[in-house]
Amino acid sequence: MEGKDAKKYVNEVIEKVRERNPNEPEFYQAVEELAESLIPVFEKYPVYMENAILERMVEPDRLIMFRVAWIDDEGCPQVNRGYRVQFNNAIGPYKGGLRFDPSVNASIVKFLGFEQIFKNSLTGQAIGGGKGGADFDPKNRSDMEIMRFTQSFMNELSKYIGPNVDVPAGDIGVGGREIDYMVGQYKRLRGAFEKGAFTGKGIDVGGSLMRKESTGYGTVYFAQRMLEDLGKQFEGQRVIVSGAGKVSIYAMEKAVEFGAKVVACSDSGGYIYDENGLDVELIKQLKEVEQKRIYEYIDSYPNARYEAEKSIWMLPCDIALPCATQNELDEDGAKKLVENGVYAVAEGANMPCSHDAIAVFQNNKVAFGPGKAANAGGVAVSALEMAQNSSRVSWSFEAIDNMLQEIMSNIYDKSVAAAKEYGSEGNLIAGANIAGFKKVADVMIAQGVI
Ligand code: GLU
């Protein structure tokens, strides 16, 4: 290992990841994005190469995959596949959400679990990285079908989790309702009330105020710091926020509170656009309360435009917050945004910008906040929920909001400082990757080869 070339080392690890994990493109994408930023760190501290830290990090502690059989409303048995990746618990119990979406597979779960290690480290809290879910589509399923599916899912997952072991939460397709069903089934299986085994619970089940809002608010708090450094603010700016789930809704809400004009958002069917600004309260009502599709918005605002199956990124804006899902913003979308004058992008979703889209932003000096930093507010408030559950206290909305703002600000400062220290001033991707990595890597060395 003596005198090993850092660039060569990183390329070898990436190559090995490709060989050992065939057909997992999202996982390679996440590994490559991280590993490339670490070359200057390995050059300065060869001890990480000597301890095979990167090789050990890209190999999850375990990947659990299981059958989820359940009975639908017609009385027919259905079979889905469940997953939990327990990636790294160097700094705390595995922590990360569960996603219920037909696209869920080993690659998706592993990319999310891998990202989660560094995101969680950046929050400054004692949480390791994990992720899970199932290829189950909750759309158009009745409440009872959701309950039966979730209970069956928990029958298997319950064997592997616990407040000090692995603490799941929500993600796409999993919110308070699903988590509360999980808490119920887990309690029944365990014969104990261990509410700290989950976060994102309903408030009366032991959840934290502000968990629902935290990812979206956090993304805007992070973006606000980015704007400040550009001598700008949200006030008066045109913002596009893709998606219409929890992250998107609360990013829109906070951006509007800061005086921005949110001109477009979307769901999997299409986008709505209103150059005068969208009515976020109505979107909240349609999506959260009535579980309707976004096109219904037009009934109340005939001057707004609905476009099915068109890219939201073709629309003009100053700030873009991709808050839907992975790789939703590609090279063409990025080029169009740049052409239309976008100057800041912050990722509310996990890895929503493709590798090529990021390159377009970087080449055009667009300020870019990567997901593992910009969307860390959700998991950060999850860790606050864990703290409240262990100490049996509950903090007010304002207290949590203040902590969230401080955490997002710290993540921003850490990322800026790390980027500067390693010769990539202003590059928040490099900064977030390096700062998130170093803490976990140092603890792994301290804990020995395991
Ligand atoms: N799914 C969220 C994320 O991507 C939150 C995870 C959690 O709260 O554990 O960070």
Residues whose N, C-alpha, C, O or C-beta is under 5 A from the ligand:
A	BS01	LIG	K95 G96 G97 V167 A169 G170 D171 N375 G378 V379 S382
